[in-house]
Amino acid sequence: MMTSFAKYKAVRLFPLLVVGFYVFIAFYGARLDSRPEIFPFFNWSLFSSSSGDRNEYALRVRSIDGQALAKAQLFYDMKDTFTHARQRDINVSKVTQELGSALHQNKPQLAYEKRRMIEERFMSDAHEVEYDLVMLHFDPIERLETGKIQDERVVASYRKAYD
């Protein structure tokens, strides 16, 4: 049977052993194992890679108030033109995804309602806008770091013009 002093020493020694083992793995683990990371001790790339490429609908603007743009731009890149782009309003993306989904599911009435919402609410800064609904294909990490989009496919083209 252990005395209370012996139990006290054992309880104090255990955390030191754990820390010592962790330090040992930190310095000598790479020499003992060919993997650069040893889970659960060292795993620095938990979030450095994504599960794969993504497909996402987006709005690409071609002209504003009768003036063709030199190069079509994604809605969120037009911060000087659209208030909702400047605010990075997530609702633009949500409604855009819903518009694409409605078209994909062949629901024209729902697609019309989503399109009107985009034009009346999010594009209210311009009287006339010609734009495309595009399907973007990209790697999320690569797009975040470099802005690269692997593929753009036009799903539908629209013109907002209210008199």
ChimeraX commands (.cxc) that place a marker at each C-alpha (Angstrom):
marker #1 position 0.00,0.00,0.00 radius 0.5
marker #1 position 1.30,3.47,-0.99 radius 0.5
marker #1 position 1.66,6.19,1.55 radius 0.5
marker #1 position 0.14,9.56,0.86 radius 0.5
marker #1 position 3.62,11.00,0.24 radius 0.5
marker #1 position 4.32,8.29,-2.37 radius 0.5
marker #1 position 0.98,9.03,-4.07 radius 0.5
marker #1 position 1.82,12.73,-4.06 radius 0.5
marker #1 position 5.20,12.04,-5.75 radius 0.5
marker #1 position 3.53,9.78,-8.35 radius 0.5
marker #1 position 0.89,12.40,-9.17 radius 0.5
marker #1 position 3.57,15.08,-9.54 radius 0.5
marker #1 position 5.82,12.84,-11.64 radius 0.5
marker #1 position 3.13,11.83,-14.18 radius 0.5
marker #1 position 2.76,15.28,-15.87 radius 0.5
marker #1 position 6.55,15.57,-16.11 radius 0.5
marker #1 position 6.70,12.19,-17.85 radius 0.5
marker #1 position 3.98,13.21,-20.29 radius 0.5
marker #1 position 5.73,16.49,-21.12 radius 0.5
marker #1 position 9.06,14.67,-21.42 radius 0.5
marker #1 position 7.55,12.12,-23.81 radius 0.5
marker #1 position 6.04,14.92,-25.91 radius 0.5
marker #1 position 9.40,16.73,-26.12 radius 0.5
marker #1 position 11.11,13.46,-27.07 radius 0.5
marker #1 position 8.62,12.92,-29.91 radius 0.5
marker #1 position 9.09,16.53,-31.03 radius 0.5
marker #1 position 12.85,16.22,-31.42 radius 0.5
marker #1 position 13.34,12.58,-32.35 radius 0.5
marker #1 position 9.99,11.60,-33.85 radius 0.5
marker #1 position 10.96,12.55,-37.40 radius 0.5
marker #1 position 14.07,10.39,-37.14 radius 0.5
marker #1 position 12.05,7.43,-35.86 radius 0.5
marker #1 position 9.25,7.73,-38.40 radius 0.5
marker #1 position 9.41,8.76,-42.08 radius 0.5
marker #1 position 6.19,10.81,-41.88 radius 0.5
marker #1 position 6.72,14.57,-41.35 radius 0.5
marker #1 position 3.86,14.74,-38.87 radius 0.5
marker #1 position 2.95,12.34,-36.10 radius 0.5
marker #1 position -0.70,12.51,-35.16 radius 0.5
marker #1 position -1.84,13.38,-32.46 radius 0.5
marker #1 position 1.43,14.97,-31.36 radius 0.5
marker #1 position 2.15,17.10,-34.41 radius 0.5
marker #1 position -0.36,17.64,-37.15 radius 0.5
marker #1 position 0.06,21.13,-38.53 radius 0.5
marker #1 position -1.94,20.63,-41.72 radius 0.5
marker #1 position -5.33,19.86,-40.25 radius 0.5
marker #1 position -6.91,22.62,-42.33 radius 0.5
marker #1 position -4.30,23.25,-45.02 radius 0.5
marker #1 position -6.01,21.15,-47.67 radius 0.5
marker #1 position -9.59,21.00,-48.77 radius 0.5
marker #1 position -11.66,17.98,-49.54 radius 0.5
marker #1 position -11.57,18.79,-53.23 radius 0.5
marker #1 position -12.65,21.10,-55.97 radius 0.5
marker #1 position -15.88,23.06,-55.71 radius 0.5
marker #1 position -18.54,24.11,-58.13 radius 0.5
marker #1 position -20.37,27.31,-57.28 radius 0.5
marker #1 position -22.68,29.67,-59.11 radius 0.5
marker #1 position -21.65,33.31,-59.42 radius 0.5
marker #1 position -22.76,36.49,-61.16 radius 0.5
marker #1 position -20.46,37.86,-63.88 radius 0.5
marker #1 position -21.25,41.39,-65.01 radius 0.5
marker #1 position -20.68,42.30,-68.69 radius 0.5
marker #1 position -22.03,45.87,-68.87 radius 0.5
marker #1 position -23.44,48.59,-66.64 radius 0.5
marker #1 position -25.85,51.30,-67.78 radius 0.5
marker #1 position -25.12,50.62,-71.44 radius 0.5
marker #1 position -21.33,50.72,-71.03 radius 0.5
marker #1 position -19.63,47.41,-71.82 radius 0.5
marker #1 position -16.86,46.52,-69.39 radius 0.5
marker #1 position -13.41,45.95,-70.87 radius 0.5
marker #1 position -13.49,42.53,-69.25 radius 0.5
marker #1 position -16.46,40.86,-67.57 radius 0.5
marker #1 position -16.09,40.88,-63.77 radius 0.5
marker #1 position -17.53,38.81,-60.97 radius 0.5
marker #1 position -20.12,40.70,-58.94 radius 0.5
marker #1 position -18.09,40.64,-55.71 radius 0.5
marker #1 position -15.11,42.21,-57.53 radius 0.5
marker #1 position -17.18,45.31,-58.39 radius 0.5
marker #1 position -16.95,47.06,-55.04 radius 0.5
marker #1 position -16.94,50.53,-56.62 radius 0.5
marker #1 position -20.21,49.88,-58.44 radius 0.5
marker #1 position -22.40,47.78,-56.15 radius 0.5
marker #1 position -22.98,48.44,-52.46 radius 0.5
marker #1 position -23.69,44.76,-51.76 radius 0.5
marker #1 position -20.38,43.78,-53.39 radius 0.5
marker #1 position -18.55,46.31,-51.24 radius 0.5
marker #1 position -20.25,44.89,-48.13 radius 0.5
marker #1 position -19.48,41.29,-49.23 radius 0.5
marker #1 position -23.16,40.54,-48.56 radius 0.5
marker #1 position -23.49,36.76,-48.15 radius 0.5
marker #1 position -27.13,36.97,-49.22 radius 0.5
marker #1 position -26.01,37.68,-52.79 radius 0.5
marker #1 position -24.21,34.35,-52.85 radius 0.5
marker #1 position -27.14,32.51,-51.24 radius 0.5
marker #1 position -29.69,33.86,-53.72 radius 0.5
marker #1 position -27.29,33.20,-56.61 radius 0.5
marker #1 position -26.94,29.55,-55.52 radius 0.5
marker #1 position -30.73,29.32,-55.25 radius 0.5
marker #1 position -31.12,30.77,-58.77 radius 0.5
marker #1 position -28.68,28.22,-60.17 radius 0.5
marker #1 position -30.41,25.41,-58.32 radius 0.5
marker #1 position -33.84,26.51,-59.61 radius 0.5
marker #1 position -32.55,26.49,-63.19 radius 0.5
marker #1 position -30.89,23.11,-62.68 radius 0.5
marker #1 position -34.15,21.67,-61.29 radius 0.5
marker #1 position -36.15,23.23,-64.15 radius 0.5
marker #1 position -38.25,25.47,-61.90 radius 0.5
marker #1 position -38.73,28.59,-64.06 radius 0.5
marker #1 position -41.07,30.45,-61.68 radius 0.5
marker #1 position -38.64,30.09,-58.75 radius 0.5
marker #1 position -35.73,31.08,-61.02 radius 0.5
marker #1 position -37.66,34.19,-62.09 radius 0.5
marker #1 position -38.30,35.15,-58.45 radius 0.5
marker #1 position -34.62,34.73,-57.52 radius 0.5
marker #1 position -33.52,36.71,-60.57 radius 0.5
marker #1 position -35.88,39.56,-59.67 radius 0.5
marker #1 position -34.55,39.53,-56.12 radius 0.5
marker #1 position -30.97,39.79,-57.39 radius 0.5
marker #1 position -31.79,42.62,-59.76 radius 0.5
marker #1 position -34.05,44.64,-57.46 radius 0.5
marker #1 position -32.17,44.21,-54.21 radius 0.5
marker #1 position -28.51,43.60,-55.00 radius 0.5
marker #1 position -28.11,45.43,-58.35 radius 0.5
marker #1 position -30.16,48.48,-57.39 radius 0.5
marker #1 position -27.11,50.74,-57.78 radius 0.5
marker #1 position -27.34,50.51,-61.59 radius 0.5
marker #1 position -30.29,51.10,-63.87 radius 0.5
marker #1 position -29.23,48.61,-66.53 radius 0.5
marker #1 position -26.97,45.60,-66.05 radius 0.5
marker #1 position -26.08,42.80,-68.45 radius 0.5
marker #1 position -24.82,39.79,-66.57 radius 0.5
marker #1 position -24.35,36.03,-66.69 radius 0.5
marker #1 position -25.02,33.34,-64.16 radius 0.5
marker #1 position -21.84,31.27,-64.35 radius 0.5
marker #1 position -20.77,27.99,-62.82 radius 0.5
marker #1 position -17.29,28.34,-61.36 radius 0.5
marker #1 position -15.07,25.31,-60.86 radius 0.5
marker #1 position -12.15,25.93,-58.49 radius 0.5
marker #1 position -9.94,24.59,-55.73 radius 0.5
marker #1 position -10.91,26.59,-52.60 radius 0.5
marker #1 position -7.37,26.86,-51.20 radius 0.5
marker #1 position -5.86,27.83,-54.55 radius 0.5
marker #1 position -8.59,30.42,-55.15 radius 0.5
marker #1 position -8.06,31.90,-51.69 radius 0.5
marker #1 position -4.29,32.16,-52.20 radius 0.5
marker #1 position -4.09,33.14,-55.89 radius 0.5
marker #1 position -7.63,33.93,-57.05 radius 0.5
marker #1 position -7.36,31.24,-59.75 radius 0.5
marker #1 position -10.59,29.77,-61.10 radius 0.5
marker #1 position -10.09,26.59,-63.10 radius 0.5
marker #1 position -13.21,26.86,-65.25 radius 0.5
marker #1 position -16.16,29.21,-65.87 radius 0.5
marker #1 position -19.27,28.02,-67.69 radius 0.5
marker #1 position -22.15,30.34,-68.59 radius 0.5
marker #1 position -25.44,28.88,-67.34 radius 0.5
marker #1 position -27.72,31.78,-68.32 radius 0.5
marker #1 position -27.47,35.38,-69.52 radius 0.5
marker #1 position -29.70,38.20,-68.31 radius 0.5
marker #1 position -30.33,41.88,-68.75 radius 0.5
marker #1 position -31.70,44.04,-65.95 radius 0.5
marker #1 position -33.46,47.07,-67.32 radius 0.5
marker #1 position -36.46,48.69,-65.66 radius 0.5
marker #1 position -38.24,51.69,-67.09 radius 0.5
marker link #1:1,2 radius 0.2
marker link #1:2,3 radius 0.2
marker link #1:3,4 radius 0.2
marker link #1:4,5 radius 0.2
marker link #1:5,6 radius 0.2
marker link #1:6,7 radius 0.2
marker link #1:7,8 radius 0.2
marker link #1:8,9 radius 0.2
marker link #1:9,10 radius 0.2
marker link #1:10,11 radius 0.2
marker link #1:11,12 radius 0.2
marker link #1:12,13 radius 0.2
marker link #1:13,14 radius 0.2
marker link #1:14,15 radius 0.2
marker link #1:15,16 radius 0.2
marker link #1:16,17 radius 0.2
marker link #1:17,18 radius 0.2
marker link #1:18,19 radius 0.2
marker link #1:19,20 radius 0.2
marker link #1:20,21 radius 0.2
marker link #1:21,22 radius 0.2
marker link #1:22,23 radius 0.2
marker link #1:23,24 radius 0.2
marker link #1:24,25 radius 0.2
marker link #1:25,26 radius 0.2
marker link #1:26,27 radius 0.2
marker link #1:27,28 radius 0.2
marker link #1:28,29 radius 0.2
marker link #1:29,30 radius 0.2
marker link #1:30,31 radius 0.2
marker link #1:31,32 radius 0.2
marker link #1:32,33 radius 0.2
marker link #1:33,34 radius 0.2
marker link #1:34,35 radius 0.2
marker link #1:35,36 radius 0.2
marker link #1:36,37 radius 0.2
marker link #1:37,38 radius 0.2
marker link #1:38,39 radius 0.2
marker link #1:39,40 radius 0.2
marker link #1:40,41 radius 0.2
marker link #1:41,42 radius 0.2
marker link #1:42,43 radius 0.2
marker link #1:43,44 radius 0.2
marker link #1:44,45 radius 0.2
marker link #1:45,46 radius 0.2
marker link #1:46,47 radius 0.2
marker link #1:47,48 radius 0.2
marker link #1:48,49 radius 0.2
marker link #1:49,50 radius 0.2
marker link #1:50,51 radius 0.2
marker link #1:51,52 radius 0.2
marker link #1:52,53 radius 0.2
marker link #1:53,54 radius 0.2
marker link #1:54,55 radius 0.2
marker link #1:55,56 radius 0.2
marker link #1:56,57 radius 0.2
marker link #1:57,58 radius 0.2
marker link #1:58,59 radius 0.2
marker link #1:59,60 radius 0.2
marker link #1:60,61 radius 0.2
marker link #1:61,62 radius 0.2
marker link #1:62,63 radius 0.2
marker link #1:63,64 radius 0.2
marker link #1:64,65 radius 0.2
marker link #1:65,66 radius 0.2
marker link #1:66,67 radius 0.2
marker link #1:67,68 radius 0.2
marker link #1:68,69 radius 0.2
marker link #1:69,70 radius 0.2
marker link #1:70,71 radius 0.2
marker link #1:71,72 radius 0.2
marker link #1:72,73 radius 0.2
marker link #1:73,74 radius 0.2
marker link #1:74,75 radius 0.2
marker link #1:75,76 radius 0.2
marker link #1:76,77 radius 0.2
marker link #1:77,78 radius 0.2
marker link #1:78,79 radius 0.2
marker link #1:79,80 radius 0.2
marker link #1:80,81 radius 0.2
marker link #1:81,82 radius 0.2
marker link #1:82,83 radius 0.2
marker link #1:83,84 radius 0.2
marker link #1:84,85 radius 0.2
marker link #1:85,86 radius 0.2
marker link #1:86,87 radius 0.2
marker link #1:87,88 radius 0.2
marker link #1:88,89 radius 0.2
marker link #1:89,90 radius 0.2
marker link #1:90,91 radius 0.2
marker link #1:91,92 radius 0.2
marker link #1:92,93 radius 0.2
marker link #1:93,94 radius 0.2
marker link #1:94,95 radius 0.2
marker link #1:95,96 radius 0.2
marker link #1:96,97 radius 0.2
marker link #1:97,98 radius 0.2
marker link #1:98,99 radius 0.2
marker link #1:99,100 radius 0.2
marker link #1:100,101 radius 0.2
marker link #1:101,102 radius 0.2
marker link #1:102,103 radius 0.2
marker link #1:103,104 radius 0.2
marker link #1:104,105 radius 0.2
marker link #1:105,106 radius 0.2
marker link #1:106,107 radius 0.2
marker link #1:107,108 radius 0.2
marker link #1:108,109 radius 0.2
marker link #1:109,110 radius 0.2
marker link #1:110,111 radius 0.2
marker link #1:111,112 radius 0.2
marker link #1:112,113 radius 0.2
marker link #1:113,114 radius 0.2
marker link #1:114,115 radius 0.2
marker link #1:115,116 radius 0.2
marker link #1:116,117 radius 0.2
marker link #1:117,118 radius 0.2
marker link #1:118,119 radius 0.2
marker link #1:119,120 radius 0.2
marker link #1:120,121 radius 0.2
marker link #1:121,122 radius 0.2
marker link #1:122,123 radius 0.2
marker link #1:123,124 radius 0.2
marker link #1:124,125 radius 0.2
marker link #1:125,126 radius 0.2
marker link #1:126,127 radius 0.2
marker link #1:127,128 radius 0.2
marker link #1:128,129 radius 0.2
marker link #1:129,130 radius 0.2
marker link #1:130,131 radius 0.2
marker link #1:131,132 radius 0.2
marker link #1:132,133 radius 0.2
marker link #1:133,134 radius 0.2
marker link #1:134,135 radius 0.2
marker link #1:135,136 radius 0.2
marker link #1:136,137 radius 0.2
marker link #1:137,138 radius 0.2
marker link #1:138,139 radius 0.2
marker link #1:139,140 radius 0.2
marker link #1:140,141 radius 0.2
marker link #1:141,142 radius 0.2
marker link #1:142,143 radius 0.2
marker link #1:143,144 radius 0.2
marker link #1:144,145 radius 0.2
marker link #1:145,146 radius 0.2
marker link #1:146,147 radius 0.2
marker link #1:147,148 radius 0.2
marker link #1:148,149 radius 0.2
marker link #1:149,150 radius 0.2
marker link #1:150,151 radius 0.2
marker link #1:151,152 radius 0.2
marker link #1:152,153 radius 0.2
marker link #1:153,154 radius 0.2
marker link #1:154,155 radius 0.2
marker link #1:155,156 radius 0.2
marker link #1:156,157 radius 0.2
marker link #1:157,158 radius 0.2
marker link #1:158,159 radius 0.2
marker link #1:159,160 radius 0.2
marker link #1:160,161 radius 0.2
marker link #1:161,162 radius 0.2
marker link #1:162,163 radius 0.2
view
